Amino acid sequence: MTIWDTRRTAKAERMTAGSAYSTGKVVDPAKLGDLLQDVIRPGDRVALEGDNQKQADFLSRTLADCDPNRLNKLHMLISSVSRSEHLDLFERGIADKLDLAYAGPQSVRIAQMVEDGTVQIGAIHTYVELYARMFVDLAPDVVLLCAEQADRDGNLYTGANTEDTPTIAEAAAFHDGVVIVQANEIVDTASLPRVDIPGSWVDFVVQADRPFFLEPLFTRDPRHIGPVEILKAMIAIRGVYERHQVVSLNHGVGFDTAAIELLLPTYGEQLGLKGRIARHWVLNPHPTLIPAIESGWVESIHSFGGESGMNRYAAARPDVFFTGADGSLRSNRVLAQLAGQYAIDMFIGSSLQIDAEANSSTVTDGRLSGFGGAPNMGHDPHGRRHSSAAWLDLAHGEGASRRGRKLVVQMAQTFRAGGVPTFVETLDAVEVGKQAGMPLPPVMIYGDDVSHVVTEEGVAYLYKAHSLDDRRAALAAVAGVTPVGRTSDARRVEGLRRDGLVAFPEDLQVETRLADRSLLAARSIEDLVAWSGGLYDPPSQFRDW
Amino acid sequence: MTIWDTRRTAKAERMTAGSAYSTGKVVDPAKLGDLLQDVIRPGDRVALEGDNQKQADFLSRTLADCDPNRLNKLHMLISSVSRSEHLDLFERGIADKLDLAYAGPQSVRIAQMVEDGTVQIGAIHTYVELYARMFVDLAPDVVLLCAEQADRDGNLYTGANTEDTPTIAEAAAFHDGVVIVQANEIVDTASLPRVDIPGSWVDFVVQADRPFFLEPLFTRDPRHIGPVEILKAMIAIRGVYERHQVVSLNHGVGFDTAAIELLLPTYGEQLGLKGRIARHWVLNPHPTLIPAIESGWVESIHSFGGESGMNRYAAARPDVFFTGADGSLRSNRVLAQLAGQYAIDMFIGSSLQIDAEANSSTVTDGRLSGFGGAPNMGHDPHGRRHSSAAWLDLAHGEGASRRGRKLVVQMAQTFRAGGVPTFVETLDAVEVGKQAGMPLPPVMIYGDDVSHVVTEEGVAYLYKAHSLDDRRAALAAVAGVTPVGRTSDARRVEGLRRDGLVAFPEDLQVETRLADRSLLAARSIEDLVAWSGGLYDPPSQFRDW
C-alpha cells in the first residue's frame, strides 16, 4: 500500500513540535532556536530568504546558533548568500549542501569553503531559476522568510521590499512545507496596512530582535559619474535609444546606466526624445531616475524589489510606481522578471569583462559570485510573440522564421581602473569555472544574445553581423587598445561603419566635447533629494551633509 | 504642478460609484450591470478572465449586456477568447480593441470580425506575455475575475483552478485598478477552505448566477489512441527519454503525449526506466498520467491549472501534487511557466503542421487561434544557468560559449486525417499572417528552437545538425512521403543515421510489431477511473457507461 501523504504527515508532526514554543502562530522569540531545532529535521531542504536586498537575519542568526548534534546535513536554498552566518551554517556542520543564485559579499569565502569541501554546491542559478526549481525538484521542507509586519493569524505586510517572499512562501505553503516568518513587528489585524501574503499560507511568525537587514543596492551617487560615463551615456542615447525608438526597458545597476538616467532630462530633452523613448520601465526604484520622473519622462515602473530611502517618494508618485491600497510600493521579483522577459524591448547593463565574441561575466578573479538576475534579462526570449517598433527593428530571418529580437546591450569602458582591460581574449570565468569544478564556465550573458556593445569609442551593432567574423570585427572596432581592440584593422572598420555594424560618436552626431558633468540633471545625492521635493530619504552612508 | 495620483483619484471615484450597488464589498447580483456601467468608464482598459480553462462568464455576460451608449471604446485584455459574449462585446460596440493570447473556439469568428474592422487587434501574445504587459504598458483599469468562494471581506478561494487569478489581480490591486470578482458562493470567513488571494486586493465580489464555466481541456480518452500514436510513443521513450535520461519535463496536451503517459508503466517499466526518467513534471493534472502516478513513476507535478474531475484524485495524492492547507490542488500558471522555462529539461508536444526547417504552427487555415503557452515552453531559455544530465547532453559551443540546451521535441504523424501532409514546404501560418495584417507569421515554435522531431518513421536529432542543410535533411528523413519527406535522398539518410542525426525504429531497438493497444496501461476512461481507485470523476461528456 503506497503512502501518498508523507509530506503532510511530516508537516503535522512538525507543527505539533513547534506548537510547544508558540501561542497560536506566534512564536516566543526566546524560544525560536528550540522551535527551529524541533521543526526542522536533519537532512531537510530549507529555503532561507536570502533575497537580493532583504535578509531574514533573525532567523539565519538563530539557525546558525542551533546545535549541530540536533540539526545537521541541511540542504540550504539561499538565493543571495550575503551574510556571514549563511556560511557559518556550513562551518558549524549544520548544513552541508547549498543551492544559490548570488554570493556577492561572501564570494571569496564561499570559494574557499568549496575548495575545502565544507560546502557542497548543488548549482549556481539565477534568482528565478532557483525559485522555479522549488516547484520541481527542490521543494523545500521548511522556509524561513521575513516581513515588515505580521498579525497573529500570520497575515503578512512585506512593505516595499516584497521581492521573493510570496514565491518562496507559495512553494512551501502549497506542498506541505512549513512557513516560518520573522516580522519587524507583530500588530493587530486592523493595523496591517495591507495584506501581501494571506495568513493561511503562514505557519509561524516571530517578532525579530531588530528590523531585517536591507541593503541599498541600487543607489549610485552621481558624484562618482565622470565624463567617460557621460560620453557612453550620450552614445547609448543616440545610438541605441533614439535609433531604435526604445519605449520599454530595464536598466541594470551601475554608474553607466545611472548616467543615462541623469541625461534623459537634459541631453535627451535637447534631442526632443521625451515621450518618444524610455516610457515604461522594469527596475528597482533607482534614485538616479528621480529627475527623469519629475520631468515627466516616465509613465510606469514595475519593480523587482524596493530601495532604501525611496519609499516616501514612490508612495507620492502612484501613477508611476506600483503601490498597494495603503499607498506604499509593492514589488515582486518573479512578476518583474516576467515583465522584463516578455514585455520590454531592451535590457542594458554594464559588464566587467567581455571576450572577443561578446561573452561577458562579472566573475573576474577567484570569486564565486553567481549570477543574480542579469542572465534572465540579458537574453532574447524566444517565447515572445507580440511586436513593437524596437523589437521589429532588429527583425531577422525569412518567411516563417522571421521574428523580432530583444535589444540586449552591454556597456563597458575599454579599460577599468588601474589600466585593466575590459576586453580580453578569454574570460577569467573560464578558469574560475574549471577551478571550482563547475560543468560550464560561469558566463553572465552569452555573446550571441548580445545585440549591441557600447563603449566610449562607439557602438558595435552586433545583431547586424552575418558571421562570427563580422561580430568579432565589429566588437574589436569599439574595444580601444585592449587585446581585443588591437586586432582591429582600419580598412575593415571603415567597411563596418559603412555597413552600419559600427558607429563612432561622429557618426551618431554625439559631440564628445559636451561630455562633462554639467550635463547631469543631478550631480549629487543632495541634488536628488532636491529633485524629489524632499521625498527621497537617502540612507546614512550616502549623506555627507 | 504635476498630478501624480490620477489613477488613485479615479479609483476612489469608481469605488464611490460602485458602492451604490453593494453592501461593503458584496455586490447585489441584480445590480451588477449597473455597477459595471458606473465603475467602468468609456475607453478603459479592462482585463477579463478569460483563462485557458475557467471563465468569469457571469461578468462577461453581464458586461456584454451593458448599454453601449454608456460603456464603449473599451480596450479588452482577454487571455483566452473562448466565449461568444467575448466577441459580442465588440459587435455591440462596447469594446473596440482586443489584446489576447488564444482564441480556440472563437478563432473563425474573430478572423471575420478583424476583417470587418469590428475588432482591432492590439497583438496576439502567449499567456504569460499578456500578463507581463499588464505590469508594463497594458496596466488594466478594471479587472473581472472568478473564484470558487469569497467571503464578505473579499478573501478568495480559487479552488483547484487558480490559473491566472492572482497575477491579474496583482496587476490591478497594486496599480489602482478596480478588482471585481464573481464567486460561485459567498461564504463566512470561517468556511473558506483557504485563502488564495487576500481580501485586501479585492474591491467587489458578486455571487454568480451559476458556477463559472470550466472546460476539461486536458482530458484525452485512451480509446482514441491507436497503433501509430503508440509507435511514436515507443520511439520517443527510447529515442529521447531514455537516450537523454530526461528527468524533468512538460507534456503538451494531445494523444501523442497521452500515449507516452500510458506507456510508462508498461513499455517504460519493461525497459527498466522507472525512477530513471520522467520523475518531475510541470503540467495540468492529465487523467492519462494516473497509471504512471499509481505505479510510482511520478515524484512531483506542478500545475498551470486544474482539470475537471481530477480534484478528488489530486487531493488524495499530496506528495505528488501541490495542494494547500485544505488539502486541495493549488495551481498557478505564472509559476508553472517559470518552472517550465527554468527548472525542467524537456518540452514535448504535438504539432499540426511543420515546415522543412521545423518551424511549426497549429494555425492551418483561416483561423486566428493564437498561441496559448506552447511558445514559452517550446524554446530554449538562454537565461538558465544550472546543469542537469539531459541539458548537458545537448551541450554545444566551445570555451566561454559552451552551454547546455533544453530539449524541445515536436511529435507529429507524417499525414493527418484525410491524407493531409503534416510536413509542408510553407506553413499556412505565413498566408494567414499576411491576410490578417500581422507583422509576422503566427509561428508556434521556431525551427531553430526544436531539438528533436519524432514521427512514426523515427527521430530527427536536429540539435546535432551543424548546418541548415543538415537540419533539413534530417527532418526530411523522418517526414515520410510528404512534400518535405520526398526530398530525402537514401544515401544521404544512411550518412545521417551513421552520424546520429537520424534514428529509425530498428536503430532504437523499437519493435514496431509490439505497437498496439495492448501496450496501453489504460484503454478507456473507465480504466483510468479504476486505476485511480474511484477517485477520478470524469466529466459527463467522457462517460459512456
Interface residues (C-beta under 8 A of the other chain):
Chain A: T2 I3 W4 D5 T6 R7 R8 G122 A123 I124 H125 T126 V128 E129 Y131 A132 R133 F135 V136 D137 A139 N155 T167 E170 A173 F174 H175 D176 R194 V195 D196 I197 P198 G199 S200 W201 V247 S248 R279 H280 V282 E294 G296 E299 S300 H302 A316 R317 P318 D319 V320 F322 T323 G324 A325 G327 R330 N332 V334 L335 A336 L338 A339 Q341 Y342 A343 I344 D355 E357 N359 S361 F371 P375 N376 M377 G378 H379 D380 P381 H382 G383 R384 R385 H386 S387 L392 A395 G399 A400 S401 R402 R403 G404 T426 L427 A429 V430 P439 L440 P441 P442 V443 Y446 G447 D448 D449
Chain B: T2 I3 W4 D5 T6 R7 R8 G122 A123 I124 H125 T126 V128 E129 Y131 A132 R133 F135 V136 D137 A139 N155 T167 E170 A173 F174 H175 D176 L192 R194 V195 D196 I197 P198 G199 S200 W201 V247 S248 R279 H280 V282 E294 G296 E299 S300 H302 A316 R317 P318 D319 V320 F322 T323 G324 A325 G327 R330 N332 V334 L335 A336 L338 A339 Q341 Y342 A343 I344 D355 E357 N359 S361 F371 P375 N376 M377 G378 H379 D380 P381 H382 G383 R384 R385 H386 S387 L392 A395 G399 A400 S401 R402 R403 G404 T426 L427 A429 V430 P439 L440 P441 P442 V443 Y446 G447 D448 D449
